[in-house]
């Protein structure tokens, strides 16, 4: 299973690499200005409310099944942090018909691979198999949507596994701890301030009752989306979906009742020392709108702004601070528009050995001031759009990536049309809109500046 972090450089806790979250965001951005209908998905809804999306690709006899639940760590009740990720682990234990450990073995025997992931806004499970084995994994996934069985002993054992994950991947990793502290400082009330894996003291108290309560609340077909991508047609998929998922009764639709983030009026700053750190790091985040939260008209322009400032080696930050200024070894920017709640716009830099963090911050402040006062140029915007258009070729070649794009969008309250029309909408963004978004987001009163250093000499 994979813990999917929503922030750049935050550490995943399972098999996929630490760049997955960034790569996922980049894949969404990669659908640059191109004709609408890049993936041409087909979609239908079963009588029990399960939405089904098919993305056909017949170049290889392979298919990926993904089931996404509108249930992430930001939906957890107070005091139960980590329960979404905890249940993700427990979903591999067994059902009335599939004994403990058999789920993964069956997938492997069928020549497939599988994984799962939890984020703030969703939880997902997927299998990739030969196209003629799709029915086998659909039977398995539908079974555990409704027939999961758990024991006290399994819960206790898996809780220890989660605690070990937290210890090895976060508590013993200075960047993991640092990013947790920055998130906690960024949000005043919104649950994105709590780590997806949970706080250690609360993980230790998670119980069998907590796991089953979460499962029975959120794991219902009318709160899920089935996405199948690859070498399969609608005529094959629809009867299989009806046979295995359509018979599952729906329950009450869970309501996302999240707190509202109040206005932020003061810049925050934190400094952390850690013995394992060998190189200073400077990082700043600004509270930012998303597609669904705040001043949403800025979301598309901010996606372009992040690319212009720090998305690649020709970006402003990298060119000014690494190549020309030679004061940093890394400099980048990152922004995701896809969150259900308030997002963040990030700036990041690692100084050269002969450069101080004061120099880094002064240079970054000057760059921000220049963007706010003078904006980016039409040439920068045009080059960024051309870059994203070129990347669209790679998006077409990644069927599983396409499934992830639709899964994230649909679980977070957007539609298939929102995804399919993204290229046209991003291409229509004007220079004035990007510069207005820059003036809006770079408000220091909504920022958190973080510094990570080696431990101070005693």
C-alpha positions as CSV (number, residue, x, y, z in Angstrom):
1,X,0.0,0.0,0.0
2,X,1.1,3.5,-0.7
3,X,0.7,6.6,1.4
4,X,0.1,9.3,-1.2
5,X,1.4,12.7,-0.1
6,X,-0.3,15.8,-1.5
7,X,2.7,18.0,-0.9
8,X,5.9,18.1,-3.0
9,X,8.9,16.3,-1.4
10,X,6.8,14.6,1.2
11,X,7.6,11.0,1.6
12,X,5.3,8.2,0.4
13,X,5.2,5.2,2.8
14,X,5.1,2.2,0.5
15,X,6.4,0.9,-2.8
16,X,6.3,3.8,-5.2
17,X,9.0,6.4,-5.3
18,X,9.0,9.7,-3.5
19,X,8.4,11.7,-6.7
20,X,5.0,10.0,-7.3
21,X,2.9,13.0,-6.1
22,X,4.9,15.4,-8.1
23,X,4.8,13.2,-11.2
24,X,1.0,12.8,-10.8
25,X,0.6,16.6,-10.7
26,X,2.9,17.0,-13.6
27,X,0.8,14.4,-15.6
28,X,-2.3,16.5,-15.0
29,X,-0.4,19.6,-16.2
30,X,0.9,17.6,-19.1
31,X,-2.4,17.6,-20.8
32,X,-1.5,20.9,-22.4
33,X,-3.3,22.8,-25.1
34,X,-4.6,20.0,-27.4
35,X,-7.9,19.1,-28.8
36,X,-10.6,18.2,-26.3
37,X,-11.2,14.5,-26.1
38,X,-7.6,13.5,-25.5
39,X,-8.8,10.3,-23.7
40,X,-12.4,10.1,-24.8
41,X,-13.6,8.1,-21.8
42,X,-17.0,6.3,-21.7
43,X,-19.0,6.5,-18.5
44,X,-22.1,5.1,-17.0
45,X,-23.7,4.7,-13.5
46,X,-25.0,1.5,-12.0
47,X,-28.4,1.4,-10.2
48,X,-26.6,1.4,-6.8
49,X,-24.8,4.7,-7.6
50,X,-21.4,3.4,-8.6
51,X,-19.9,5.6,-11.4
52,X,-17.9,3.6,-14.0
53,X,-15.4,5.2,-16.3
54,X,-13.7,3.3,-19.2
55,X,-10.6,4.6,-20.9
56,X,-9.9,2.3,-23.9
57,X,-6.4,1.6,-25.2
58,X,-6.0,-1.5,-27.4
59,X,-2.2,-1.2,-28.1
60,X,-1.4,-3.9,-25.6
61,X,-3.5,-6.7,-24.0
62,X,-3.3,-5.2,-20.6
63,X,-5.9,-3.6,-18.3
64,X,-5.9,-1.6,-15.1
65,X,-8.8,-1.6,-12.7
66,X,-9.0,1.2,-10.1
67,X,-11.6,1.7,-7.4
68,X,-11.6,5.1,-5.8
69,X,-13.5,6.1,-2.6
70,X,-14.4,9.7,-1.7
71,X,-12.8,9.2,1.7
72,X,-9.4,10.5,2.7
73,X,-7.7,11.6,5.9
74,X,-9.3,15.0,5.8
75,X,-12.7,13.3,6.3
76,X,-11.5,11.6,9.6
77,X,-13.2,12.4,12.9
78,X,-11.2,14.4,15.4
79,X,-8.9,12.2,17.4
80,X,-8.9,9.4,14.8
81,X,-6.1,10.6,12.5
82,X,-4.7,7.9,10.3
83,X,-7.9,5.7,10.2
84,X,-8.3,6.1,6.4
85,X,-4.7,4.9,5.8
86,X,-5.1,2.2,8.5
87,X,-8.2,0.8,6.8
88,X,-6.4,0.8,3.4
89,X,-3.9,-1.7,5.0
90,X,-6.7,-3.7,6.6
91,X,-8.5,-4.1,3.2
92,X,-5.9,-6.7,2.3
93,X,-6.7,-9.0,5.2
94,X,-9.6,-11.0,3.8
95,X,-13.3,-11.6,3.4
96,X,-15.7,-14.4,4.0
97,X,-14.7,-16.0,0.7
98,X,-11.1,-14.9,0.3
99,X,-8.9,-16.0,3.3
100,X,-6.2,-13.8,4.8
101,X,-3.3,-13.2,2.4
102,X,-5.1,-14.7,-0.6
103,X,-6.0,-11.4,-2.3
104,X,-2.5,-10.5,-3.3
105,X,-1.6,-14.1,-4.1
106,X,-4.5,-14.4,-6.5
107,X,-3.4,-11.2,-8.3
108,X,0.1,-12.5,-8.5
109,X,-1.0,-16.0,-9.8
110,X,-2.9,-14.2,-12.5
111,X,0.3,-12.4,-13.5
112,X,-0.8,-9.0,-12.2
113,X,0.4,-6.4,-9.8
114,X,-1.5,-4.3,-7.3
115,X,-1.2,-1.4,-4.9
116,X,-3.3,1.1,-2.9
117,X,-2.9,4.7,-1.9
118,X,-4.4,7.1,0.6
119,X,-4.5,10.9,0.3
120,X,-6.2,13.8,2.1
121,X,-9.3,13.5,-0.2
122,X,-9.5,9.9,-1.4
123,X,-8.4,6.3,-1.1
124,X,-7.8,4.1,-4.0
125,X,-7.0,0.5,-4.9
126,X,-5.8,-0.9,-8.3
127,X,-4.7,-4.0,-10.1
128,X,-3.0,-4.3,-13.5
129,X,-3.5,-7.6,-15.2
130,X,-3.7,-9.2,-18.7
131,X,-7.0,-8.2,-20.3
132,X,-8.4,-11.7,-20.1
133,X,-8.0,-11.7,-16.3
134,X,-10.1,-8.5,-15.7
135,X,-13.0,-10.5,-14.4
136,X,-10.9,-12.2,-11.7
137,X,-9.7,-8.9,-10.2
138,X,-13.2,-7.4,-10.5
139,X,-14.6,-10.3,-8.5
140,X,-11.9,-9.7,-5.8
141,X,-12.3,-6.0,-5.5
142,X,-16.1,-6.1,-5.4
143,X,-16.0,-8.7,-2.8
144,X,-13.9,-6.7,-0.4
145,X,-16.0,-3.6,-1.0
146,X,-18.8,-5.2,1.0
147,X,-17.5,-8.4,2.7
148,X,-14.4,-7.4,4.6
149,X,-13.8,-9.4,7.8
150,X,-11.5,-8.2,10.5
151,X,-10.3,-9.6,13.9
152,X,-8.9,-7.9,16.9
153,X,-5.6,-9.7,16.4
154,X,-5.3,-8.4,12.8
155,X,-6.0,-4.9,13.9
156,X,-3.4,-5.0,16.6
157,X,-0.7,-6.5,14.3
158,X,-1.4,-4.0,11.5
159,X,-1.4,-1.1,13.9
160,X,2.2,-2.0,14.7
161,X,3.0,-2.0,11.0
162,X,1.6,1.5,10.6
163,X,3.6,2.7,13.7
164,X,6.7,1.3,12.2
165,X,6.0,3.0,8.9
166,X,5.6,6.3,10.7
167,X,8.8,5.7,12.6
168,X,10.9,4.8,9.7
169,X,9.5,7.0,7.0
170,X,8.6,10.2,9.0
171,X,9.9,10.3,12.5
172,X,13.4,9.2,11.5
173,X,13.4,11.4,8.3
174,X,14.1,15.1,9.0
175,X,12.3,16.2,5.8
176,X,9.2,14.2,6.7
177,X,9.1,15.9,10.1
178,X,9.8,19.3,8.6
179,X,7.0,19.1,6.1
180,X,4.6,17.9,8.7
181,X,5.4,20.9,10.9
182,X,5.0,23.3,7.9
183,X,1.6,21.9,7.0
184,X,0.5,22.2,10.6
185,X,1.6,25.8,10.6
186,X,-0.1,26.6,7.2
187,X,-3.7,25.6,8.1
188,X,-5.4,27.1,11.1
189,X,-8.4,24.7,11.1
190,X,-8.6,22.8,7.8
191,X,-7.8,19.1,8.3
192,X,-4.9,19.2,5.7
193,X,-2.9,20.3,8.7
194,X,-3.0,16.7,10.0
195,X,-0.7,14.2,8.3
196,X,-2.3,11.5,6.2
197,X,-0.6,8.7,8.1
198,X,-1.8,10.3,11.4
199,X,-0.2,11.5,14.6
200,X,1.6,8.7,16.5
201,X,-0.4,9.2,19.8
202,X,-3.7,8.8,17.9
203,X,-2.6,5.9,15.7
204,X,-1.9,3.9,18.9
205,X,-5.5,4.2,19.9
206,X,-7.1,3.2,16.6
207,X,-9.4,0.1,17.2
208,X,-11.3,-2.6,15.4
209,X,-14.5,-0.5,16.0
210,X,-12.8,2.5,14.4
211,X,-11.8,0.6,11.3
212,X,-15.2,-1.1,10.9
213,X,-17.0,2.2,11.5
214,X,-14.9,3.9,8.7
215,X,-15.5,1.0,6.4
216,X,-19.2,0.9,6.9
217,X,-19.5,4.7,6.5
218,X,-17.4,5.3,3.3
219,X,-17.0,2.0,1.5
220,X,-20.3,1.9,-0.4
221,X,-20.8,1.9,-4.2
222,X,-22.6,5.3,-4.2
223,X,-19.4,6.8,-2.6
224,X,-17.0,5.1,-5.1
225,X,-15.8,5.3,-8.7
226,X,-14.7,2.4,-10.8
227,X,-12.1,3.3,-13.5
228,X,-11.0,0.6,-16.0
229,X,-8.3,1.5,-18.5
230,X,-6.7,-0.5,-21.2
231,X,-7.7,-3.3,-23.7
232,X,-11.4,-3.7,-22.9
233,X,-14.6,-2.4,-24.6
234,X,-17.8,-1.1,-23.1
235,X,-19.6,-4.2,-24.3
236,X,-17.3,-6.3,-22.1
237,X,-17.0,-4.0,-19.2
238,X,-20.6,-3.1,-18.5
239,X,-21.9,-6.7,-17.9
240,X,-18.9,-7.4,-15.7
241,X,-19.5,-4.3,-13.6
242,X,-23.2,-5.1,-13.2
243,X,-22.4,-8.7,-12.3
244,X,-19.9,-8.0,-9.6
245,X,-20.4,-4.4,-8.4
246,X,-24.1,-3.9,-9.3
247,X,-25.4,-6.4,-6.8
248,X,-23.8,-4.5,-3.8
249,X,-26.5,-2.5,-2.0
250,X,-25.8,1.1,-1.4
251,X,-25.9,2.8,2.0
252,X,-26.4,6.4,3.0
253,X,-24.2,8.8,1.1
254,X,-21.5,10.2,3.4
255,X,-21.5,14.0,3.7
256,X,-18.1,15.8,3.7
257,X,-18.6,18.2,6.5
258,X,-15.2,19.9,6.8
259,X,-14.4,23.1,8.8
260,X,-13.9,26.4,7.0
261,X,-10.4,27.8,6.9
262,X,-10.6,31.3,8.4
263,X,-8.8,34.3,7.0
264,X,-5.1,34.3,7.6
265,X,-3.7,37.6,8.8
266,X,-0.1,37.0,9.8
267,X,3.0,35.4,8.2
268,X,4.4,32.4,10.1
269,X,7.9,31.2,10.3
270,X,9.6,28.1,11.7
271,X,13.1,26.8,12.0
272,X,14.0,23.2,12.6
273,X,17.3,21.6,13.4
274,X,18.1,17.9,12.9
275,X,21.3,15.9,13.4
276,X,20.7,14.0,10.1
277,X,20.5,17.1,8.0
278,X,23.7,17.9,6.0
279,X,22.5,20.8,3.9
280,X,20.3,23.8,4.7
281,X,16.9,24.0,3.0
282,X,14.6,27.0,2.5
283,X,10.9,26.6,1.8
284,X,7.9,28.8,1.6
285,X,4.2,28.0,1.1
286,X,1.4,30.4,0.4
287,X,-2.3,29.5,1.1
288,X,-3.8,29.2,-2.4
289,X,-7.1,28.6,-4.1
290,X,-8.0,25.3,-5.8
291,X,-10.5,24.4,-8.4
292,X,-13.1,24.1,-5.7
293,X,-12.0,26.4,-2.9
294,X,-11.5,30.1,-2.5
295,X,-10.9,32.4,-5.5
296,X,-11.2,29.6,-8.0
297,X,-10.7,31.8,-11.0
298,X,-7.0,31.8,-10.2
299,X,-6.5,28.0,-10.2
300,X,-5.7,27.6,-13.9
301,X,-3.4,30.7,-14.1
302,X,-1.6,29.4,-11.0
303,X,-0.8,26.1,-12.7
304,X,0.9,28.1,-15.5
305,X,2.6,30.4,-13.0
306,X,4.2,27.5,-11.2
307,X,5.6,26.1,-14.4
308,X,7.0,29.5,-15.5
309,X,8.6,30.1,-12.1
310,X,10.0,26.7,-11.2
311,X,8.6,23.8,-13.1
312,X,11.8,22.9,-15.0
313,X,15.4,23.7,-15.7
314,X,14.6,26.7,-17.9
315,X,12.3,28.3,-15.3
316,X,12.9,31.7,-13.7
317,X,13.9,30.4,-10.3
318,X,16.3,27.8,-11.6
319,X,17.8,30.1,-14.2
320,X,18.2,33.1,-11.8
321,X,19.4,31.2,-8.6
322,X,21.2,28.1,-10.0
323,X,22.6,28.9,-13.4
324,X,23.1,32.7,-13.4
325,X,23.2,33.6,-9.8
326,X,25.0,30.4,-8.7
327,X,23.7,30.8,-5.1
328,X,21.6,27.6,-5.1
329,X,21.9,24.0,-6.1
330,X,18.1,23.6,-6.4
331,X,15.3,26.0,-6.9
332,X,11.7,25.2,-7.8
333,X,8.0,26.0,-7.5
334,X,5.0,23.7,-7.2
335,X,1.2,24.1,-7.1
336,X,-1.7,21.7,-7.3
337,X,-5.2,22.9,-8.2
338,X,-7.0,19.6,-7.5
339,X,-7.6,19.7,-3.8
340,X,-11.1,19.7,-2.3
341,X,-10.0,22.4,0.1
342,X,-7.4,25.1,0.2
343,X,-4.2,24.4,-1.7
344,X,-0.7,25.7,-1.4
345,X,1.8,27.4,-3.7
346,X,5.3,26.3,-2.9
347,X,8.8,27.9,-3.4
348,X,11.8,25.8,-2.6
349,X,15.6,26.3,-2.7
350,X,18.8,24.6,-1.4
351,X,21.8,27.0,-1.1
352,X,25.3,26.3,-2.3
353,X,27.8,25.5,0.5
354,X,29.2,29.0,0.2
355,X,25.8,30.7,0.3
356,X,23.8,31.6,3.4
357,X,20.0,31.1,3.8
358,X,19.8,34.9,4.2
359,X,21.1,35.3,0.7
360,X,18.7,32.7,-0.6
361,X,15.7,34.4,1.1
362,X,16.7,37.8,-0.1
363,X,17.0,36.6,-3.7
364,X,13.7,34.8,-3.5
365,X,12.0,37.9,-2.1
366,X,13.4,40.0,-4.9
367,X,12.1,37.5,-7.5
368,X,8.6,37.5,-5.9
369,X,8.5,41.3,-5.8
370,X,9.5,41.5,-9.4
371,X,6.7,39.0,-10.4
372,X,4.2,40.9,-8.4
373,X,5.2,44.3,-9.8
374,X,6.1,43.4,-13.4
375,X,4.5,40.1,-14.0
376,X,5.7,37.3,-16.2
377,X,6.2,37.9,-20.0
378,X,4.0,36.8,-22.9
379,X,7.0,34.9,-24.2
380,X,7.3,32.9,-20.9
381,X,3.6,32.1,-21.0
382,X,3.7,31.0,-24.6
383,X,6.8,28.8,-24.1
384,X,5.1,27.2,-21.1
385,X,2.0,26.4,-23.0
386,X,4.1,24.9,-25.8
387,X,5.9,22.7,-23.3
388,X,2.7,21.4,-21.8
389,X,1.4,20.6,-25.3
390,X,4.5,18.6,-26.0
391,X,4.0,16.7,-22.8
392,X,0.5,15.7,-23.8
393,X,2.1,13.0,-26.1
394,X,3.4,11.2,-23.0
395,X,0.0,11.5,-21.3
396,X,-1.6,9.6,-24.1
397,X,1.0,6.8,-23.7
398,X,0.3,6.3,-20.0
399,X,-3.1,4.6,-19.5
400,X,-2.7,4.1,-15.8
401,X,-1.8,7.8,-15.5
402,X,-5.0,8.8,-17.3
403,X,-7.0,6.6,-14.9
404,X,-5.4,8.5,-12.0
405,X,-6.3,11.8,-13.5
406,X,-9.9,10.9,-13.8
407,X,-10.0,9.2,-10.4
408,X,-8.6,12.2,-8.6
409,X,-10.9,14.6,-10.4
410,X,-14.1,12.6,-9.9
411,X,-13.5,11.8,-6.2
412,X,-12.8,15.5,-5.6
413,X,-16.0,16.8,-7.0
414,X,-15.2,17.5,-10.6
415,X,-16.5,15.9,-13.8
416,X,-15.3,14.0,-16.8
417,X,-16.0,17.1,-18.9
418,X,-13.8,19.2,-16.5
419,X,-10.9,16.9,-17.3
420,X,-11.5,16.6,-21.0
421,X,-11.9,20.4,-21.4
422,X,-8.7,21.2,-19.4
423,X,-6.5,21.6,-22.5
424,X,-8.8,24.2,-24.0
425,X,-9.3,26.0,-20.8
426,X,-5.5,26.2,-20.0
427,X,-4.8,27.4,-23.5
428,X,-7.3,30.2,-23.1
429,X,-5.6,31.6,-20.0
430,X,-4.3,35.1,-20.7
431,X,-1.2,36.9,-19.5
432,X,-3.3,39.3,-17.5
433,X,-5.0,36.4,-15.7
434,X,-1.6,34.8,-14.7
435,X,-0.2,38.1,-13.4
436,X,-3.4,38.8,-11.5
437,X,-3.1,35.3,-9.9
438,X,0.5,36.1,-9.0
439,X,-0.5,39.3,-7.2
440,X,-3.2,37.4,-5.4
441,X,-1.2,34.4,-4.2
442,X,2.0,36.1,-3.1
443,X,0.4,37.6,0.0
444,X,3.0,37.2,2.8
445,X,0.3,37.3,5.5
446,X,-0.9,33.9,4.1
447,X,2.6,32.4,4.0
448,X,4.7,30.0,6.1
449,X,8.5,30.2,5.7
450,X,10.4,27.2,6.9
451,X,14.2,26.6,7.4
452,X,15.7,23.2,7.9
453,X,19.3,23.2,9.3
454,X,21.8,20.7,10.7
455,X,21.7,20.5,14.5
456,X,23.3,23.5,16.2
457,X,26.6,22.8,17.9
458,X,26.1,22.2,21.7
